[in-house]
Amino acid sequence: MKNLRKSLLGLGFVAASSTFALHAANAMNGPTAIDIDGGPLGQLELSGGVDGYGYYLSNTPDGQKPDGMDLANALVELQKTSGILQFTIQVGANGGTAFFGTGHPSQSSISTYTTGPLRAGYITIAPPGSPVTVSVGQLGSLEGYESGVEWNNPAQLTTEMFYVENSQSRGVEASYAGGPFSGTVLFGDGYDTGVFNFLEAIGNYTINANNVATIYYGGNLGRTGTNVKSNEGPTTYQNSQMLGAFYSYTAGDLNLVPEVQYQYAKADAKIGITKPTYNFGAAVFGDYSFGTSPYSVGGWVQYFTAHSSVYDNGPGSWYIGPDNEGLAISVSPTWQYKDLFARADAGYIYLLRNKSADGVTTYGYGNGGTSHGQFVGLMEAGLLF
C-alpha cells in the first residue's frame, strides 16, 4: 500500500489563488508571508512552517509499532506575486498529513517526488488586466478539498478520498477568474509518473460570501504503461477517471463542507487491470472557531467503498484492501496563538467489509490482521511564519 501521497499544496498558488483558497479550511490561520525587497526581481514573499507530532495506533497488526514521534513538515516557500512574470518555489520536507487506517502515519521526507526536495516550482504569466493567467512547472493537484499540508485542513488525519487523489504534476495550467466564477485547467504527467497524458480541471461558483460550489475532474487521456518514472499509486490510479464536488457553507464561526468523489478505471489487460474497478467516497468536513479565542475544533465524518480485484496490477485495491467498505470519523481540537499552534486529533475507522468479493483476501487490524476497527490518536505542534 502506498505510503506517500499528495504532499504538496499548502502555502498558496499564485495562478489559482481563488481556487486554492477553497482548499484551506478555517481550522487555523496559515503562514503570514514576510515581505522581502528582491531588488531587480521586485517584491518577494517568504513563508513556511515547521511542525512535528506523536501518534498512537490501537489494534495494530503483528509487527507494527503502535506509537512513535516524527517530524511532520519543514517547508519554505518564496513567491513573487506581482507583475507580469511571477514565480513560486517551495522546498523542504513534507509528511504531516496522516493517512487513516493504513498503518504508521506518513513520515516526513525530502524525496517524496522524483524532484527531490522541490515541492513546487513554477513561473506564472499574468498579463495586466487579464482574467487569465498561465503557469508552467511543477504544480499542485486540483483534485479534492483537502490540502497536502495538514495545517490547512480541519484535521491532521485525512480521508480516503485524499488518499487516492493525484498529488502534483509537472505541466502547464491556465486559470480564469471573473465575477462569481473561477476555474483552472492543468495538463501534466499526473501522479508524478513522467508520462504527460493527465488532465485536471476545477471550477468554483461563488453564490455569495457564505456559499461556494466547486466541481473538479482528474483523468488519464491515454494508457499510462509500465515505463513510469515513479511509484506514486498503483496502475489503477494512473489510468483512472475522477469526478468530484464539494460545497462550502459558512454561518458565523461555523464552516461545513460536504464532498463526494467517484473514481473509475476501465479494464485493460495490457497494464494489468483485469476488471473494471471503481472507488467512491463521501464526507462532511466541519470547523468551528470559538469567537476571538485561540481555540477551534475541526473534523470530518466519511463513508467509502470500492470494487476491485485482488489480481489487479498494484496492490489490487484503492485503499486498505480489495472491495473495501467503511466508515471513519476524525475530531481535532486546535489552539493557535499568532504563529504557534498545537492540536490533538482523535479518529476511528471501522471496516464494514474487509474481505474481497471472491473471498480470496481478508484484511484489517489486530494481531491476525482481520479486525474491523482501529483508533488513531495524534498530538501535533508547530510554528508558522
N, C-alpha and C positions, 0 to 999 in steps of 0.2 A: 504494500500500500504506500502510496506516495506520502512523503512527509514534509515537503517544502512546496508551498503554494503562494499564490498571489501576494508577493512580498513587497510590492511597491504601493503606490497610491496613498500617500499620506499627507504631504506638505503642500500640495496645491498644483494645479495645472494652469498655465497661462492661457493656452489656446482654448481651453474649455472650462474656464473658471466657473461659469454658470452651471455647467454640468457637474463639475466636481463638487461644488458646494452642497449638492444634494447627497453626496456620499458621506458627508460628515454629519453624524448625529449631534445632538445637543449635550452629549454626556460630559464633555469638557471643552474648555476654550483651548484651541490649538496653539501652536507656537506663534509668538509675536516676532515678526521679522525685524532684524537690526538693519537700519539704513547705512549703506556704505557708499562713499564717493569713489566711483570706479574710474575717475579720470576720463580718458578718451572713450571708455565704454559707457559712461553715463552713470545714473543712479542704480545701485545694486541692492539686493535684499538678501541677507544671510539669516537662515533659521535652521532649527533642528531639534533634537531631543535625545535623551539617553534614559533608559529605564531597565529594571530587572524585576524578577518575580520568583516566588517559591510556589510549588504545586504539590497537591496530594491527589492520588487516584485510589478509589476503593475498588475492591473486587478485581484486582489485576490478575491476568493470566500467569501461568508458571513462567518464571524467569524475568518478568517485567518489574522494574523498580517502581514502587508506589509513590515515591516522593523525591524531591530534589529542588535545586535552585539553578537559575540560568539568567544570563544577560538577555534582555528582550531586544532592544534596539540601541544603536549608536549611529545616528544619521545626521548628516549635514547637507543642507541644500543652499545653493547660490542661484539667484534668479535676476534677470533683467526683465522688468515687466512694463517698460515704456519704450516708445519709439517704434519705428518700422521693423527693425531687427531686434528680436528678443531671444532669450535663451533660458534654459533650466538645466542645472546639473545637480544630481543627488547621488551622494556616495556614502558608504558605510556598511554596517552590519544590521541585518533585519531578521526578525523571527518572533515578534511579540504576539502576533495573533495565534490563538491556541485552537487547534482543530479538536472538535468534540468527539469523544468516543473512539479515537484512533490510536490511543496509547500516549506515550510521552509527548507533551506539548512541543511545538516547533522550537528548535534550537536556533539561536542567533547564528548567522552565517554571513560571511562576506563573499561567498562564491555560490549563491543560490542559482545564479544565471550564468550563461556562457560568457557574459560580460564581466564576471568577477564582482568587484565592489561597486561598479557603476550601476546604480538602481534606475536612474533616469538621466537621459542626456539628449536634448533635442533643441533645435532652433525653431523660432516661430516668426513668420512674416505677418505683420499686422498693418495693412495699408491704412493711412489716416482716413477716418470717416467711414470705413468699410465695415459692414456687419460680418464679414467673412475673414477668418484667419487660417493660415496653413502652417502645420508643424511637421518636421521631419527629424527622425532619430529614434531613440529608444523611448517608447511611450507606454503609459499605463493602460490597463484594461478599461473598457467602457461597460463591462458586464456587472450587473448586480448593485445592490445598495451598500453592502459592507465594504470598508476600506481595508487595505493590506497593512496599514499601520494602526495598531489597536486603539491608540488614544483618540482616534476619530470615530470610534464605534461606541454604541451604548454599553457594550460589554467586551471583555477581552476574549472570551470564548466566541467562536464563530459558528455559523450554521452549516448544515450540509450543503446548502446552495453555494456558499462561498467556496467550499472545498472543491467543487467540480468546475469552477469558473477559470477562464484564462487569466493569467497574471499580467503579462505585458507583451508588447510586440515591438519589433523593430520595423518601422514602416513610415507611412505618411498619413496625416489626418487633416481634415478640413472641418472647421467649426463655424456655426452661424448663430447669431443672437440678434433678434429683432422683435420688439414688442413682447407678447407673452410667451413666444416660442423660442427655444434654443435647441440646437442639436449638433452632433458630431458624428462623422463617419471616418473610420480608420481602416486602412488596408495594410496588412503586415504579415509576419510569419506565424503569429498565434502560438501560444503555449511554448514560446522560446524554442521552436523547432528548427529555425533556419530555413524553412520551406515557405516561400511567400505566396500563400494562397488563402489567407484568412481575412474575412471581412467582419467588422464590428460597427454597430451604429447605436446611438442613443438619442432620444428626443424627449424634451421636457415641455410641459404646458403649464404656465403659472395662471391658475384660475383667479387667485387673489393672494394676499400676503400670507394666508394661513393654509392654503390648499395648492399643492403642486402634484401633477400627474406625470409619470415617467414610464416610457417603454424602451426596451433595449433588445438587441439581437447580436449574436455572435455565431459565425458559421464558416465551415470549410467550403471553399469553392471548387475543390478538386481533391483527388486522393492524396493524402499525405502518407507516403510509404515508409519503409524501414530505414531510409537514409537520413533520419532526423539528427540534429546536432545536439539534442538534449533529451533528458528522460522525464520532462515535466508532464506527468499524466500518461495514462495508457493510450493505446491506439484509438479507443472509442472516444476519448476526449478530443483528440486531434483531428478526428474525422466526423465531427458531430455538428448538429444544428441546434442552437439555443434561442429561446424566446422567453422574455420575462417582463414583468411590470411591477412597479411599486407606486404607492400614493402616500404623500406626506401631509399629515393634518396636524396643525398646531392650535392649541387653545390655551392661552396664557403660558404657564410654566410646563405644560404637558405637550409632548410630541409623540404621535403614533404613526407608524409606517407599516402597513401590510404589504407583503410582497409574494408573488407567485412566480415560479420558474419551471420551464419544461425543456428538456434536452433529449435529443434523439440521434442515434447513429444507425444508419441502414446496414444491412448485411453486405459484407464484402469479403469474400473468401481470400482474395489476393493479399489482404492485410490482416487476416486472422479474425475478422468479426463474422462469426458463423451464423448468427441470427440477428434480426432487428432488435435493438435494445434501447431503453429509454430510462430517464431519471426525472422525477417530479418532486418539487419541494414547495412548501407554503409556510410563511412565517409572519408574525406580527412583532415588530420592534417597538419599544417604548422607552421614553426617558422623561423623568420629572425632576425639575430643579426646585429646591426649597427656597423660593424667593431670591433674596440677595445673599443668602448664606453660602458658605463654601461647599455645601452638601447637595448631592443629587443621587438619584437611583435610576439605573437603566437596566435593560434586559430584553429578552425575547422568548417566545414560545414557537415551536416548529413541528410540522409533520413532514415526513419524507418517505418516498417509496421508489423502487426501481425494479425493472425486469431486465435480467441479463443472463449470461450463460457462463458456467464455470470453465467452459472450454475456450472462451474468447481470449484473444491476444491481450497481454497485460494481466492485471490481477483478475480479470473476469468479473469485475464489479465496478460500480460507480463510486461506492463509498466504503462501508465496512465489510460487506460481503455480497455475493451474488443474490439477487432477488430480495434485498433487504427492505424492511419497512419499520418505521419507528417514530417515536415522539421524543422531544427534548425541550428543556427549559433552562434558562440562564438568568440569574439576578445579580446585579453588580452595583452595590453602594459605592459612591465615589466622594472623595474630598479633594478640593483643589484650592490652593492659596497662591494667587498670581501664577508663577511658573512651576510651582511644586505641586505634585499630585500623588495621591495614593488611593487604591481601591482594592476591594475584595471581589471575587467572582465565585459564586456557587452554582453549579449546574448538575442536572441529572438527565441521563439518556436512557430510554427503555426501548428495546427492540421488540416490536410487535411480531416480527418474523425474522428469524435468524437461521434459516435453512433454505438452501437453493430449491427451486421448484421441482427439480428432478431428484431431490433427496441425496445428492452426491456430497454436498458440503454443509456442515454446521459450524457456526462461528459465534463469537460473543465474548464474554468476560469470565472472570473467576478461574480457579485452578484448572478446570477442564477446558476453558475457552469456549463454553457454550451457554453461560448465564446471560440473562436478558438485560440486566441493568448495570449502570456504573455511575457513581458520584464523582464529580471533579471539583476541587477547590483550588483557588489561586489567590495570591496576595501580591500586588504589584505596586511599585513606587518609582517615581522618575522626576526628571527635570526637563522642561521645555524652554526654548529660547528662540 
